[in-house]
Amino acid sequence: MDDGLLPAQGTAIRLIADGLWLRELMGFALPDPSLRQAVIDLACAMTRGESVAESRPPDRGHVS
């Protein structure tokens, strides 16, 4: 099936979903709700082929 995504994009989206699900399932610390939603929004934007920069949340002073 060709969904228009590069294999690496599809894998990244799947890993995001799997990671959030597994952390919740295992009771591991979850990101704060606003960061969790930003991650979900980013994954959704990736499924539409939008660039990461277009869906980037405002900088909160985090150091990369």
N, CA, C and O of each residue as an XYZ file, in Angstrom:
256
protein
N       0.841     -1.178      0.000
C       0.000      0.000      0.000
C       0.883      1.238      0.000
O       1.827      1.335      0.784
N       0.582      2.164     -0.862
C       1.337      3.416     -0.913
C       0.490      4.519     -0.305
O      -0.474      4.988     -0.911
N       0.867      4.931      0.913
C       0.121      5.990      1.591
C       0.764      7.359      1.391
O       0.307      8.354      1.953
N       1.826      7.405      0.588
C       2.482      8.667      0.297
C       3.551      9.058      1.294
O       4.231     10.067      1.104
N       3.715      8.284      2.352
C       4.741      8.581      3.344
C       6.004      7.781      3.051
O       5.950      6.667      2.530
N       7.121      8.365      3.391
C       8.368      7.613      3.336
C       8.328      6.542      4.417
O       7.699      6.743      5.456
N       8.987      5.408      4.193
C       8.994      4.362      5.223
C       9.451      4.872      6.590
O       8.917      4.452      7.617
N      10.426      5.766      6.607
C      10.910      6.295      7.885
C       9.839      7.142      8.578
O       9.748      7.145      9.805
N       9.028      7.862      7.791
C       7.949      8.657      8.387
C       6.909      7.739      9.031
O       6.492      7.967     10.166
N       6.500      6.721      8.315
C       5.522      5.780      8.855
C       6.040      5.096     10.105
O       5.296      4.910     11.068
N       7.309      4.720     10.096
C       7.905      4.072     11.257
C       7.962      5.033     12.441
O       7.669      4.641     13.570
N       8.335      6.283     12.194
C       8.396      7.277     13.272
C       7.015      7.490     13.892
O       6.888      7.566     15.114
N       5.989      7.586     13.059
C       4.625      7.771     13.558
C       4.210      6.574     14.407
O       3.648      6.737     15.490
N       4.490      5.376     13.912
C       4.144      4.169     14.657
C       4.884      4.112     15.993
O       4.298      3.734     17.007
N       6.164      4.482     16.002
C       6.938      4.462     17.238
C       6.429      5.494     18.247
O       6.442      5.244     19.453
N       5.985      6.647     17.758
C       5.389      7.650     18.646
C       4.152      7.055     19.320
O       4.009      7.117     20.541
N       3.258      6.478     18.508
C       2.025      5.906     19.053
C       2.333      4.756     20.006
O       1.758      4.674     21.091
N       3.238      3.870     19.602
C       3.605      2.732     20.451
C       4.214      3.207     21.768
O       3.914      2.663     22.830
N       5.062      4.215     21.691
C       5.726      4.717     22.895
C       4.744      5.323     23.883
O       4.821      5.052     25.081
N       3.822      6.139     23.393
C       2.821      6.731     24.284
C       1.945      5.642     24.902
O       1.664      5.664     26.100
N       1.517      4.691     24.068
C       0.664      3.601     24.552
C       1.391      2.755     25.593
O       0.827      2.441     26.641
N       2.638      2.385     25.311
C       3.391      1.522     26.217
C       3.666      2.215     27.548
O       3.572      1.581     28.599
N       4.001      3.496     27.523
C       4.253      4.230     28.766
C       2.995      4.234     29.641
O       3.065      4.067     30.859
N       1.848      4.428     28.990
C       0.595      4.433     29.739
C       0.282      3.037     30.275
O      -0.110      2.888     31.432
N       0.454      2.021     29.439
C       0.176      0.646     29.818
C       1.039      0.198     31.000
O       0.548     -0.448     31.926
N       2.318      0.544     30.960
C       3.269      0.092     31.977
C       3.308      1.007     33.204
O       3.986      0.702     34.185
N       2.592      2.110     33.152
C       2.567      3.011     34.294
C       3.809      3.876     34.410
O       4.102      4.405     35.482
N       4.547      4.026     33.304
C       5.729      4.881     33.318
C       5.289      6.342     33.313
O       4.158      6.663     32.946
N       6.186      7.206     33.719
C       5.878      8.637     33.739
C       5.503      9.104     32.340
O       6.189      8.810     31.361
N       4.413      9.828     32.272
C       3.941     10.377     31.002
C       4.366     11.834     30.904
O       4.555     12.503     31.919
N       4.514     12.319     29.682
C       4.778     13.750     29.538
C       3.570     14.532     30.062
O       2.457     14.008     30.109
N       3.799     15.784     30.454
C       2.664     16.577     30.928
C       1.629     16.651     29.806
O       1.975     16.513     28.633
N       0.372     16.868     30.159
C      -0.699     16.802     29.156
C      -0.494     17.692     27.936
O      -0.819     17.281     26.821
N       0.036     18.900     28.117
C       0.214     19.775     26.954
C       1.319     19.251     26.037
O       1.200     19.357     24.816
N       2.385     18.691     26.597
C       3.448     18.118     25.770
C       2.957     16.847     25.084
O       3.259     16.618     23.913
N       2.206     16.022     25.803
C       1.643     14.800     25.206
C       0.767     15.160     24.001
O       0.856     14.522     22.952
N      -0.078     16.183     24.158
C      -0.938     16.596     23.056
C      -0.117     17.141     21.899
O      -0.448     16.900     20.738
N       0.956     17.877     22.204
C       1.821     18.402     21.143
C       2.469     17.263     20.358
O       2.622     17.355     19.141
N       2.850     16.189     21.053
C       3.443     15.013     20.388
C       2.401     14.349     19.491
O       2.707     13.972     18.360
N       1.178     14.205     19.987
C       0.103     13.607     19.187
C      -0.195     14.484     17.974
O      -0.364     13.978     16.865
N      -0.258     15.797     18.184
C      -0.510     16.715     17.069
C       0.599     16.618     16.023
O       0.331     16.659     14.823
N       1.831     16.489     16.478
C       2.963     16.354     15.560
C       2.833     15.074     14.743
O       3.025     15.095     13.527
N       2.511     13.966     15.394
C       2.350     12.695     14.679
C       1.221     12.792     13.657
O       1.347     12.296     12.538
N       0.121     13.430     14.042
C      -0.997     13.604     13.112
C      -0.582     14.463     11.924
O      -0.943     14.165     10.785
N       0.173     15.522     12.182
C       0.656     16.386     11.094
C       1.556     15.587     10.155
O       1.528     15.789      8.941
N       2.353     14.683     10.717
C       3.234     13.858      9.898
C       2.429     12.949      8.974
O       2.852     12.686      7.848
N       1.268     12.462      9.438
C       0.445     11.592      8.584
C      -0.119     12.352      7.403
O      -0.444     11.759      6.375
N      -0.238     13.670      7.544
C      -0.743     14.505      6.451
C       0.386     15.025      5.573
O       0.147     15.772      4.624
N       1.613     14.633      5.889
C       2.755     15.049      5.095
C       3.224     16.461      5.379
O       4.016     17.010      4.613
N       2.753     17.064      6.467
C       3.191     18.405      6.833
C       4.602     18.347      7.408
O       4.997     17.350      8.012
N       5.344     19.410      7.216
C       6.701     19.425      7.766
C       6.641     19.623      9.267
O       5.678     20.174      9.800
N       7.668     19.174      9.928
C       7.750     19.306     11.380
C       7.728     20.772     11.774
O       7.119     21.127     12.783
N       8.374     21.623     11.009
C       8.441     23.044     11.334
C       7.051     23.674     11.339
O       6.794     24.587     12.123
N       6.152     23.201     10.477
C       4.806     23.759     10.412
C       3.996     23.455     11.654
O       3.095     24.218     12.002
N       4.296     22.358     12.329
C       3.508     21.967     13.491
C       4.310     22.078     14.781
O       3.927     21.522     15.811
N       5.411     22.791     14.718
C       6.279     22.928     15.884
C       5.621     23.814     16.939
O       5.196     24.931     16.644
N       5.540     23.296     18.201
C       4.961     24.119     19.258
C       5.907     25.263     19.619
O       7.097     25.198     19.311
N       5.404     26.291     20.257
C       6.274     27.398     20.648
C       7.369     26.922     21.585
O       7.154     26.016     22.390
N       8.528     27.522     21.484
C       9.663     27.165     22.326
C       9.343     27.513     23.781
O       8.890     28.617     24.084
N       9.585     26.560     24.663
C       9.327     26.773     26.085
C      10.637     26.879     26.851
O      10.671     26.694     28.068
N      11.702     27.174     26.140
C      12.983     27.318     26.814
C      13.719     26.010     27.020
O      14.690     25.955     27.775
N      13.258     24.935     26.345
C      13.963     23.657     26.464
C      15.276     23.731     25.692
O      15.366     24.365     24.640
N      16.277     23.077     26.234
C      17.569     23.023     25.567
C      17.629     21.721     24.788
O      17.326     20.652     25.319
N      18.026     21.817     23.517
C      18.113     20.624     22.678
C      19.424     19.929     22.893
O      19.686     18.899     22.272
